[in-house]
Amino acid sequence: QVQLVESGGGLVQPGGSLRLSCAASGFTLDYSVIGWFRQAPGKERDGVSCMDSSSFTYYADSVKGRFTISRDNAKNTVFLQMNSLKPEDTAVYYCAAVSPGRLWLGSTWYDTRRYDIWGQGTRVTVSS
C-alpha cells in the first residue's frame, strides 16, 4: 500500500523551530519527486518546498532562508526543517509525491495537481 505519513507538527512560539517528517511506505523516495505544501484556514493549499529526483530543491519565496527540505534514503523519509517561524506559517502541512512516469515540471513544482500521493497532514501553529 502506497502511503505517506507526516509527523512533527505542534505549537511553537514565533522565532522557534520545528522539523516535520514524512515517512513513505509502499514505494521508495530515492528517485521520487516529493513536495511539502500547506493550507491555512480558508485558503488554498500552497507549495512550500520540493525536492526532485536529482535532489534539486525548490522553495516558496516566503520560506526561503528559513526552511530546508532534506531526504534520508535509508529511512525512506523526507524532512522539512522550519526555523524562524512566523505566525503566518500557521497551517496544516502536507507532504506529497509524484508517481513514477507521471508528468511533473520543475517550473510548476508548486502545482498540487502534479502530485498524486498525499499524506494526511500535520498541524503547525505558531503563536505566543
N, C-alpha and C positions, 0 to 999 in steps of 0.2 A: 504494500500500500504506500503510495507516494504521499508524503506528509512533511509539513514544515511546522515547527513548534517554537514560538517565541517565548522568551522569559527575560527577567531583569528589570521590568518596569517598576514604578513606585512613585513615592512622593519625595521630592528633593527641593531644597531651597534654591533661590536664584544664585547663580555662580557656582553651583555644585556640579557633580558629575554622576553619570550612570553609564553602565555598559549593558547593552542589550545583546542577547544571544538568539540565534536562530538555528535550531538543530534540524537537519534533514534526515529523513528515512525513506527507504524505497528507491532512492536514486543517489548518485554521487554529485557533490557540489564542485568537484575538482575542475571540471570543464564547463560548468554551467554559468549562465548569467544570473546574478542574484541581486535583488534590489531591496532597499528599505523605503517604505512610504509612511505617511502619517495622515491622520484625519482628525481635525479638531471638530468640536460640536458645531453642527450647522454648516460645515464647509466641505469642499470636495477633498478627495484623497490626493495628496500631492507627493511627488517624488522627493526623497531626501538624499539618497545616495545609491550608487550602484557599482558593482564590480563585474566586469565582463569576463569571458572565458580566458583572456590573456592577463587577467588581474589588473587591467586598466581600470582606474576609478573615476567616478563622476560624483559631483556634489551640487546640490542646490546652492544658489548664491547666499541664501540666508543661513547656511550652516558651514560654509567654507571656513577653514581655520579653527573650527570648534569641534566638528565631528570627524571621525575616522572610521572607515569601513575596513575590515580585515577578514581573512578566511583561514581557518585551521583545517587543512585537508584530512589530517589524521583523525580529527574528531567529527569530520563532516558537518562543521558548524561555521556560521558566519557571525561576526560581531559588529556592533556599532558602538564605538566609544564616543560618548557625548560629554563634552566639557563646557564650562562657562554657560551653563543652561540658563535660559531666559523664560519668563512666564509665557511668552508666545510659542515656546516649544511644547507646551502642553497639548497632548493629543494621544490618540491610540496609534501605536506604531505597528506596522505590519511588515513582514518580510515576504518576498515573492520571488519566484524563479521562472525561467523560461525553459520549456521542454525542448530537448534536442530536436533540431530540424525546424523549429518554429521561427518565423521571421522576426528579427529584432535588429534595430539600428541604434548605434550609439548616439546619433544626433537626436533621437527621441527616446532616450533611456527612461525618461520620466513618465512615459505614456503607459498608464495602467493596463491598457488593452493588449499590450505586448506580452504580459505576464499571465501564465495560466495556472500556476501553482501558488496558492496563498496560505499563509498561516492564519491563526485565529486572532492575532493581535495581542499587544501588551500595552497597558495604560501607563502613560508618563504624565505626572502632574508636577509642575514647577511653581511653587508658591511658598511665601513666607508665613 
